Amino acid sequence: MTLSTPLCGALGIEYPIVQAPIGSATRPELAAAVSNAGGLGTLAVTWRPPDRAAEFVERTRERTDRPFAVNVVLDSEAKEVATEDHLDAVLDAGVPAVSFSFGDATPYIERVHDGGASALVTVGSAEEAEVAAKAGADVIVAQGWESGGHVQSEVATLPLVPRVADAVDVPVVAAGGIADGRGVAAVLADGADGAWLGTRFVATEEAAVENHYRERIVDAEETETLYSELFDIGWKGMPHRVLHNSTTENWEQAGRPAPGDRPGEGETIAEYPGGHPIVRYGDDLPMEGVEGDLEALALYAGQSSGLTEEVQPAADVVEELVAETEARIDQLSQLVQ
């Protein structure tokens, strides 16, 4: 058996496995490792200036000759740089694919195609999927409520994917709650053409995070996440899923007060290399080099953290996902013979 779907043909990849952008946890080493293993690696560039975004693309290209993507968040609350500036930078640098999330990508898809790249659009409903496909999206990403990090859907993955697949005629990637080959096989059976994994790739050696973060994901149960808008300093109004920690627990014990009345609000709890402060309830994750109370920062993770059992090289994760998926599909095929 060879695990190949229409997504592979659309993006020029070997396996239908996509590494989610995972914010500041991404870097060229991670994206290239995933792509070299046959999947699609992705870089997050929204929080990086255009020249830095272009540099990330160039550094990734130095490490792989296979397709990879960048992600651009469209929500105005999350960004300081115009989308057009980011697109010009990464397309001029030769990125093969651009994914959009948290907004209407219609005004930008033609620019992506003109730059010779494929356009992926993340949606949270069948209606959003129809809009994106009509605008020319090459791939639709259906993000379910189980996802870690910022979440743009209120629908769980399994009911969302078939609705989206029925609504569009382009490949669909399922996101949310997937961490092993059983999950990949499940979403393929559900109508998806590929799987998008974030939490699993945070717990890899190449992710640009501090070890505490990786270890918390590995140790977490599926019940240990919180869906809220708690870590909103830097990106207001966008729901997200994180692991419970002292910040979430103190907030809940205080009765979940509104911003302005939350325990310890505004205090500095960590800092980036160079001394830039990180305040409690900031949207910053414990990326590599951050020092301070890492446990109290936003530990973005999905419900799939309960299925993430060890820290591995990213290439090993892709290899295991493919082998597990093929084995599970083979097992299921035996049931109908």
C-alpha positions as a Markdown table, in Angstrom:
| # | Residue | x | y | z |
|---|---|---|---|---|
| 1 | Met | 0.0 | 0.0 | 0.0 |
| 2 | Thr | 1.2 | 3.5 | -0.8 |
| 3 | Leu | -0.5 | 6.4 | 1.1 |
| 4 | Ser | -1.3 | 8.9 | -1.6 |
| 5 | Thr | -4.3 | 11.1 | -2.1 |
| 6 | Pro | -5.4 | 14.0 | -4.4 |
| 7 | Leu | -3.7 | 16.4 | -1.9 |
| 8 | Cys | -0.3 | 14.9 | -2.8 |
| 9 | Gly | -0.9 | 15.7 | -6.5 |
| 10 | Ala | -2.2 | 19.2 | -5.7 |
| 11 | Leu | 0.8 | 20.2 | -3.6 |
| 12 | Gly | 3.5 | 17.9 | -5.1 |
| 13 | Ile | 4.2 | 16.0 | -1.8 |
| 14 | Glu | 4.7 | 12.3 | -1.2 |
| 15 | Tyr | 2.4 | 11.8 | 1.7 |
| 16 | Pro | -0.8 | 13.6 | 2.8 |
| 17 | Ile | 0.7 | 14.9 | 6.1 |
| 18 | Val | 0.8 | 18.6 | 6.8 |
| 19 | Gln | 2.7 | 20.2 | 9.7 |
| 20 | Ala | 0.5 | 23.1 | 11.0 |
| 21 | Pro | 2.1 | 26.5 | 11.3 |
| 22 | Ile | 2.2 | 26.4 | 15.2 |
| 23 | Gly | 3.1 | 30.1 | 15.5 |
| 24 | Ser | 6.6 | 31.0 | 16.8 |
| 25 | Ala | 7.3 | 27.3 | 17.3 |
| 26 | Thr | 8.0 | 26.9 | 13.6 |
| 27 | Arg | 11.4 | 27.5 | 12.0 |
| 28 | Pro | 13.2 | 26.3 | 8.8 |
| 29 | Glu | 14.7 | 23.3 | 10.5 |
| 30 | Leu | 11.2 | 21.9 | 11.3 |
| 31 | Ala | 9.5 | 22.8 | 8.1 |
| 32 | Ala | 12.4 | 21.3 | 6.0 |
| 33 | Ala | 12.5 | 18.1 | 8.1 |
| 34 | Val | 8.8 | 17.5 | 7.5 |
| 35 | Ser | 9.1 | 18.2 | 3.8 |
| 36 | Asn | 12.2 | 16.1 | 3.3 |
| 37 | Ala | 10.2 | 13.2 | 5.0 |
| 38 | Gly | 7.5 | 13.5 | 2.3 |
| 39 | Gly | 5.0 | 15.8 | 4.1 |
| 40 | Leu | 4.4 | 19.5 | 3.8 |
| 41 | Gly | 6.3 | 21.6 | 6.3 |
| 42 | Thr | 4.9 | 25.1 | 7.2 |
| 43 | Leu | 6.4 | 28.3 | 8.5 |
| 44 | Ala | 4.4 | 30.9 | 10.5 |
| 45 | Val | 5.3 | 34.4 | 9.3 |
| 46 | Thr | 2.6 | 36.7 | 10.6 |
| 47 | Trp | 4.5 | 37.8 | 13.6 |
| 48 | Arg | 7.8 | 38.3 | 11.7 |
| 49 | Pro | 8.7 | 41.3 | 9.6 |
| 50 | Pro | 8.6 | 40.7 | 5.8 |
| 51 | Asp | 12.4 | 40.6 | 5.5 |
| 52 | Arg | 12.6 | 38.0 | 8.3 |
| 53 | Ala | 9.8 | 36.0 | 6.6 |
| 54 | Ala | 11.7 | 36.0 | 3.3 |
| 55 | Glu | 14.8 | 34.9 | 5.2 |
| 56 | Phe | 12.9 | 32.0 | 6.7 |
| 57 | Val | 11.8 | 30.9 | 3.2 |
| 58 | Glu | 15.3 | 31.1 | 1.9 |
| 59 | Arg | 16.7 | 29.2 | 4.9 |
| 60 | Thr | 14.1 | 26.5 | 4.4 |
| 61 | Arg | 14.9 | 26.2 | 0.7 |
| 62 | Glu | 18.5 | 25.7 | 1.6 |
| 63 | Arg | 17.5 | 22.6 | 3.5 |
| 64 | Thr | 15.0 | 21.1 | 1.1 |
| 65 | Asp | 14.1 | 21.0 | -2.5 |
| 66 | Arg | 10.6 | 19.8 | -1.8 |
| 67 | Pro | 7.4 | 21.8 | -1.4 |
| 68 | Phe | 6.7 | 23.7 | 1.8 |
| 69 | Ala | 4.4 | 26.5 | 2.9 |
| 70 | Val | 4.1 | 29.7 | 4.9 |
| 71 | Asn | 1.0 | 30.7 | 6.8 |
| 72 | Val | -0.4 | 34.2 | 7.0 |
| 73 | Val | -3.1 | 35.1 | 9.6 |
| 74 | Leu | -5.6 | 37.6 | 8.2 |
| 75 | Asp | -7.3 | 38.8 | 11.4 |
| 76 | Ser | -6.3 | 42.5 | 12.0 |
| 77 | Glu | -6.0 | 42.0 | 15.7 |
| 78 | Ala | -3.1 | 39.6 | 15.3 |
| 79 | Lys | -0.9 | 41.5 | 12.9 |
| 80 | Glu | 1.1 | 44.7 | 12.6 |
| 81 | Val | 2.3 | 44.1 | 9.0 |
| 82 | Ala | 0.0 | 44.3 | 5.9 |
| 83 | Thr | -0.8 | 41.0 | 4.3 |
| 84 | Glu | 0.3 | 42.3 | 0.9 |
| 85 | Asp | 3.8 | 43.1 | 2.4 |
| 86 | His | 4.1 | 39.5 | 3.7 |
| 87 | Leu | 2.9 | 38.0 | 0.4 |
| 88 | Asp | 5.4 | 40.1 | -1.6 |
| 89 | Ala | 8.2 | 39.0 | 0.6 |
| 90 | Val | 7.6 | 35.3 | 0.7 |
| 91 | Leu | 6.5 | 35.0 | -3.0 |
| 92 | Asp | 9.5 | 36.9 | -4.2 |
| 93 | Ala | 11.6 | 34.5 | -2.1 |
| 94 | Gly | 10.1 | 31.6 | -4.0 |
| 95 | Val | 7.8 | 29.9 | -1.4 |
| 96 | Pro | 5.8 | 27.1 | -3.1 |
| 97 | Ala | 2.6 | 27.4 | -1.1 |
| 98 | Val | 0.8 | 30.0 | 1.1 |
| 99 | Ser | -1.9 | 29.1 | 3.6 |
| 100 | Phe | -4.3 | 31.7 | 5.0 |
| 101 | Ser | -6.3 | 31.5 | 8.2 |
| 102 | Phe | -8.6 | 33.6 | 10.4 |
| 103 | Gly | -10.1 | 35.7 | 7.7 |
| 104 | Asp | -11.4 | 36.0 | 4.1 |
| 105 | Ala | -8.5 | 35.1 | 1.7 |
| 106 | Thr | -10.4 | 36.1 | -1.4 |
| 107 | Pro | -8.5 | 39.3 | -2.1 |
| 108 | Tyr | -5.1 | 37.5 | -1.9 |
| 109 | Ile | -5.5 | 34.2 | -3.8 |
| 110 | Glu | -4.9 | 35.6 | -7.2 |
| 111 | Arg | -1.6 | 37.2 | -6.0 |
| 112 | Val | -0.5 | 33.9 | -4.7 |
| 113 | His | -1.2 | 32.2 | -8.0 |
| 114 | Asp | 0.5 | 35.0 | -9.9 |
| 115 | Gly | 3.6 | 34.3 | -7.7 |
| 116 | Gly | 3.6 | 30.7 | -8.8 |
| 117 | Ala | 2.4 | 29.3 | -5.5 |
| 118 | Ser | -0.5 | 27.2 | -4.3 |
| 119 | Ala | -3.1 | 28.7 | -1.9 |
| 120 | Leu | -4.5 | 26.8 | 1.1 |
| 121 | Val | -7.3 | 28.3 | 3.1 |
| 122 | Thr | -8.3 | 27.3 | 6.6 |
| 123 | Val | -12.1 | 27.3 | 7.4 |
| 124 | Gly | -14.4 | 26.5 | 10.2 |
| 125 | Ser | -17.6 | 25.8 | 8.2 |
| 126 | Ala | -18.9 | 24.5 | 4.9 |
| 127 | Glu | -20.0 | 28.0 | 4.0 |
| 128 | Glu | -16.5 | 29.4 | 4.5 |
| 129 | Ala | -15.2 | 26.6 | 2.4 |
| 130 | Glu | -17.5 | 27.4 | -0.5 |
| 131 | Val | -16.3 | 31.0 | -0.4 |
| 132 | Ala | -12.7 | 30.0 | -0.4 |
| 133 | Ala | -13.1 | 27.5 | -3.2 |
| 134 | Lys | -15.0 | 29.9 | -5.3 |
| 135 | Ala | -12.1 | 32.4 | -4.9 |
| 136 | Gly | -9.7 | 29.9 | -6.3 |
| 137 | Ala | -8.2 | 28.1 | -3.3 |
| 138 | Asp | -6.3 | 25.0 | -4.3 |
| 139 | Val | -6.7 | 23.3 | -0.9 |
| 140 | Ile | -9.2 | 23.7 | 1.9 |
| 141 | Val | -8.2 | 23.1 | 5.5 |
| 142 | Ala | -11.1 | 22.2 | 7.8 |
| 143 | Gln | -10.1 | 23.1 | 11.3 |
| 144 | Gly | -12.1 | 21.4 | 14.1 |
| 145 | Trp | -12.8 | 22.7 | 17.6 |
| 146 | Glu | -10.4 | 20.1 | 19.1 |
| 147 | Ser | -7.4 | 22.0 | 17.7 |
| 148 | Gly | -4.7 | 23.5 | 19.8 |
| 149 | Gly | -3.6 | 27.1 | 19.5 |
| 150 | His | -6.0 | 29.6 | 18.1 |
| 151 | Val | -9.3 | 28.1 | 16.8 |
| 152 | Gln | -11.6 | 29.5 | 14.2 |
| 153 | Ser | -14.3 | 26.8 | 14.4 |
| 154 | Glu | -17.0 | 25.8 | 16.8 |
| 155 | Val | -17.6 | 22.5 | 15.2 |
| 156 | Ala | -15.7 | 19.3 | 16.0 |
| 157 | Thr | -13.4 | 17.8 | 13.3 |
| 158 | Leu | -15.4 | 14.6 | 12.4 |
| 159 | Pro | -18.7 | 16.4 | 11.7 |
| 160 | Leu | -17.0 | 19.4 | 10.0 |
| 161 | Val | -14.8 | 17.4 | 7.5 |
| 162 | Pro | -17.6 | 15.7 | 5.5 |
| 163 | Arg | -19.6 | 18.9 | 5.4 |
| 164 | Val | -16.6 | 20.7 | 3.9 |
| 165 | Ala | -15.8 | 17.8 | 1.6 |
| 166 | Asp | -19.3 | 17.8 | 0.2 |
| 167 | Ala | -19.2 | 21.6 | -0.4 |
| 168 | Val | -16.0 | 21.9 | -2.5 |
| 169 | Asp | -14.3 | 20.1 | -5.4 |
| 170 | Val | -10.7 | 20.7 | -4.2 |
| 171 | Pro | -8.7 | 18.6 | -1.8 |
| 172 | Val | -9.6 | 19.0 | 1.9 |
| 173 | Val | -7.2 | 18.7 | 4.8 |
| 174 | Ala | -8.6 | 17.8 | 8.3 |
| 175 | Ala | -7.2 | 19.6 | 11.3 |
| 176 | Gly | -7.9 | 19.1 | 15.0 |
| 177 | Gly | -7.5 | 16.1 | 17.3 |
| 178 | Ile | -5.0 | 14.1 | 15.1 |
| 179 | Ala | -1.8 | 12.8 | 16.5 |
| 180 | Asp | -1.3 | 9.3 | 15.2 |
| 181 | Gly | -2.1 | 7.1 | 12.2 |
| 182 | Arg | -5.4 | 6.1 | 13.6 |
| 183 | Gly | -6.5 | 9.7 | 13.5 |
| 184 | Val | -5.1 | 10.1 | 9.9 |
| 185 | Ala | -7.0 | 7.0 | 8.8 |
| 186 | Ala | -10.2 | 8.3 | 10.5 |
| 187 | Val | -10.2 | 11.7 | 8.7 |
| 188 | Leu | -9.4 | 10.0 | 5.4 |
| 189 | Ala | -12.5 | 7.8 | 5.9 |
| 190 | Asp | -14.4 | 10.9 | 6.9 |
| 191 | Gly | -13.8 | 12.5 | 3.5 |
| 192 | Ala | -10.5 | 14.4 | 3.9 |
| 193 | Asp | -7.6 | 14.1 | 1.6 |
| 194 | Gly | -5.0 | 14.7 | 4.2 |
| 195 | Ala | -4.2 | 15.5 | 7.9 |
| 196 | Trp | -2.9 | 18.7 | 9.5 |
| 197 | Leu | -1.1 | 18.2 | 12.8 |
| 198 | Gly | 0.1 | 20.9 | 15.1 |
| 199 | Thr | 0.4 | 19.7 | 18.7 |
| 200 | Arg | 2.3 | 16.5 | 17.6 |
| 201 | Phe | 4.9 | 18.6 | 15.8 |
| 202 | Val | 5.4 | 21.0 | 18.8 |
| 203 | Ala | 6.7 | 17.9 | 20.6 |
| 204 | Thr | 9.6 | 17.4 | 18.1 |
| 205 | Glu | 13.3 | 18.1 | 18.4 |
| 206 | Glu | 13.2 | 20.7 | 15.7 |
| 207 | Ala | 10.4 | 22.8 | 17.1 |
| 208 | Ala | 11.6 | 26.2 | 18.3 |
| 209 | Val | 10.4 | 25.8 | 21.9 |
| 210 | Glu | 11.8 | 25.3 | 25.3 |
| 211 | Asn | 11.8 | 21.7 | 26.6 |
| 212 | His | 9.3 | 22.4 | 29.4 |
| 213 | Tyr | 6.7 | 23.0 | 26.7 |
| 214 | Arg | 7.4 | 19.7 | 24.9 |
| 215 | Glu | 7.4 | 17.8 | 28.1 |
| 216 | Arg | 4.0 | 19.3 | 29.2 |
| 217 | Ile | 2.5 | 18.1 | 25.9 |
| 218 | Val | 3.9 | 14.6 | 26.3 |
| 219 | Asp | 2.8 | 14.3 | 29.9 |
| 220 | Ala | -0.7 | 15.8 | 29.3 |
| 221 | Glu | -4.0 | 13.9 | 29.2 |
| 222 | Glu | -6.7 | 14.6 | 26.7 |
| 223 | Thr | -8.7 | 16.3 | 29.4 |
| 224 | Glu | -6.1 | 18.8 | 30.4 |
| 225 | Thr | -6.8 | 21.6 | 27.9 |
| 226 | Leu | -8.8 | 24.8 | 28.2 |
| 227 | Tyr | -10.7 | 26.4 | 25.4 |
| 228 | Ser | -11.1 | 30.2 | 26.1 |
| 229 | Glu | -10.0 | 33.7 | 25.2 |
| 230 | Leu | -7.8 | 34.0 | 28.2 |
| 231 | Phe | -4.4 | 34.7 | 26.7 |
| 232 | Asp | -5.6 | 37.7 | 24.8 |
| 233 | Ile | -2.8 | 40.3 | 25.2 |
| 234 | Gly | -1.5 | 40.5 | 21.6 |
| 235 | Trp | -4.5 | 39.0 | 20.0 |
| 236 | Lys | -7.9 | 39.9 | 21.4 |
| 237 | Gly | -11.1 | 38.2 | 20.8 |
| 238 | Met | -9.8 | 34.9 | 19.3 |
| 239 | Pro | -10.6 | 31.7 | 21.1 |
| 240 | His | -7.7 | 29.3 | 21.6 |
| 241 | Arg | -6.9 | 26.0 | 23.3 |
| 242 | Val | -4.1 | 25.7 | 25.8 |
| 243 | Leu | -2.9 | 23.3 | 28.5 |
| 244 | His | -4.0 | 24.1 | 32.0 |
| 245 | Asn | -1.3 | 25.8 | 34.1 |
| 246 | Ser | -1.0 | 28.1 | 37.1 |
| 247 | Thr | -2.4 | 31.1 | 35.1 |
| 248 | Thr | -5.5 | 29.2 | 34.0 |
| 249 | Glu | -6.1 | 27.7 | 37.4 |
| 250 | Asn | -5.8 | 31.0 | 39.3 |
| 251 | Trp | -8.1 | 32.6 | 36.8 |
| 252 | Glu | -10.7 | 29.9 | 37.2 |
| 253 | Gln | -10.4 | 29.9 | 41.0 |
| 254 | Ala | -11.1 | 33.7 | 40.9 |
| 255 | Gly | -14.3 | 33.1 | 39.1 |
| 256 | Arg | -13.1 | 33.7 | 35.5 |
| 257 | Pro | -13.0 | 37.5 | 35.8 |
| 258 | Ala | -13.0 | 39.7 | 32.7 |
| 259 | Pro | -9.8 | 41.4 | 31.4 |
| 260 | Gly | -8.7 | 44.1 | 33.7 |
| 261 | Asp | -9.7 | 42.1 | 36.9 |
| 262 | Arg | -7.7 | 38.9 | 36.3 |
| 263 | Pro | -5.2 | 37.7 | 38.9 |
| 264 | Gly | -1.7 | 39.1 | 38.3 |
| 265 | Glu | -2.7 | 40.8 | 35.1 |
| 266 | Gly | 0.0 | 43.0 | 33.6 |
| 267 | Glu | 2.9 | 41.5 | 35.6 |
| 268 | Thr | 6.0 | 40.5 | 33.8 |
| 269 | Ile | 6.5 | 36.7 | 34.1 |
| 270 | Ala | 9.2 | 36.0 | 31.4 |
| 271 | Glu | 11.3 | 37.7 | 28.8 |
| 272 | Tyr | 12.7 | 37.0 | 25.3 |
| 273 | Pro | 16.5 | 37.0 | 24.6 |
| 274 | Gly | 17.5 | 40.6 | 24.7 |
| 275 | Gly | 15.1 | 41.4 | 27.6 |
| 276 | His | 11.7 | 42.1 | 25.9 |
| 277 | Pro | 9.1 | 41.4 | 28.6 |
| 278 | Ile | 6.3 | 38.9 | 28.4 |
| 279 | Val | 3.3 | 39.7 | 30.6 |
| 280 | Arg | 0.8 | 37.3 | 32.1 |
| 281 | Tyr | -2.1 | 36.6 | 29.7 |
| 282 | Gly | 0.1 | 37.5 | 26.8 |
| 283 | Asp | -0.3 | 35.3 | 23.7 |
| 284 | Asp | 3.4 | 34.4 | 23.7 |
| 285 | Leu | 4.4 | 30.8 | 23.9 |
| 286 | Pro | 7.6 | 29.5 | 25.5 |
| 287 | Met | 9.7 | 29.6 | 22.4 |
| 288 | Glu | 13.4 | 28.8 | 22.4 |
| 289 | Gly | 15.4 | 31.2 | 24.5 |
| 290 | Val | 12.6 | 32.6 | 26.6 |
| 291 | Glu | 13.4 | 32.7 | 30.3 |
| 292 | Gly | 11.2 | 33.1 | 33.3 |
| 293 | Asp | 8.1 | 31.4 | 34.5 |
| 294 | Leu | 7.6 | 29.2 | 31.4 |
| 295 | Glu | 4.9 | 27.1 | 33.1 |
| 296 | Ala | 2.6 | 30.2 | 33.4 |
| 297 | Leu | 2.8 | 31.1 | 29.7 |
| 298 | Ala | 0.3 | 30.1 | 27.0 |
| 299 | Leu | 1.0 | 26.4 | 26.4 |
| 300 | Tyr | -1.0 | 26.0 | 23.2 |
| 301 | Ala | -2.0 | 22.4 | 22.6 |
| 302 | Gly | -5.0 | 20.4 | 21.3 |
| 303 | Gln | -6.9 | 17.5 | 22.8 |
| 304 | Ser | -4.5 | 15.3 | 20.8 |
| 305 | Ser | -1.9 | 16.0 | 23.4 |
| 306 | Gly | -3.2 | 12.9 | 25.2 |
| 307 | Leu | -2.0 | 10.9 | 22.2 |
| 308 | Thr | 1.5 | 12.4 | 22.1 |
| 309 | Glu | 3.8 | 10.2 | 24.1 |
| 310 | Glu | 7.4 | 11.2 | 23.3 |
| 311 | Val | 9.6 | 13.8 | 21.8 |
| 312 | Gln | 11.0 | 12.7 | 18.4 |
| 313 | Pro | 12.7 | 14.1 | 15.3 |
| 314 | Ala | 10.1 | 15.4 | 12.9 |
| 315 | Ala | 11.0 | 13.0 | 10.2 |
| 316 | Asp | 10.4 | 10.1 | 12.5 |
| 317 | Val | 6.9 | 11.5 | 13.3 |
| 318 | Val | 6.1 | 11.6 | 9.6 |
| 319 | Glu | 7.4 | 8.1 | 9.0 |
| 320 | Glu | 5.4 | 6.7 | 11.9 |
| 321 | Leu | 2.2 | 8.5 | 10.9 |
| 322 | Val | 2.5 | 7.0 | 7.4 |
| 323 | Ala | 3.2 | 3.5 | 8.6 |
| 324 | Glu | 0.5 | 3.6 | 11.2 |
| 325 | Thr | -2.1 | 5.0 | 8.7 |
| 326 | Glu | -1.3 | 2.3 | 6.1 |
| 327 | Ala | -1.5 | -0.4 | 8.8 |
| 328 | Arg | -4.8 | 0.9 | 10.1 |
| 329 | Ile | -6.3 | 1.1 | 6.6 |
| 330 | Asp | -5.1 | -2.4 | 5.9 |
| 331 | Gln | -6.7 | -3.7 | 9.2 |
| 332 | Leu | -10.0 | -2.0 | 8.3 |
| 333 | Ser | -9.9 | -3.5 | 4.8 |
| 334 | Gln | -9.8 | -7.0 | 6.4 |
| 335 | Leu | -13.2 | -6.3 | 8.0 |
| 336 | Val | -15.0 | -6.1 | 4.7 |
| 337 | Gln | -13.5 | -9.0 | 2.9 |
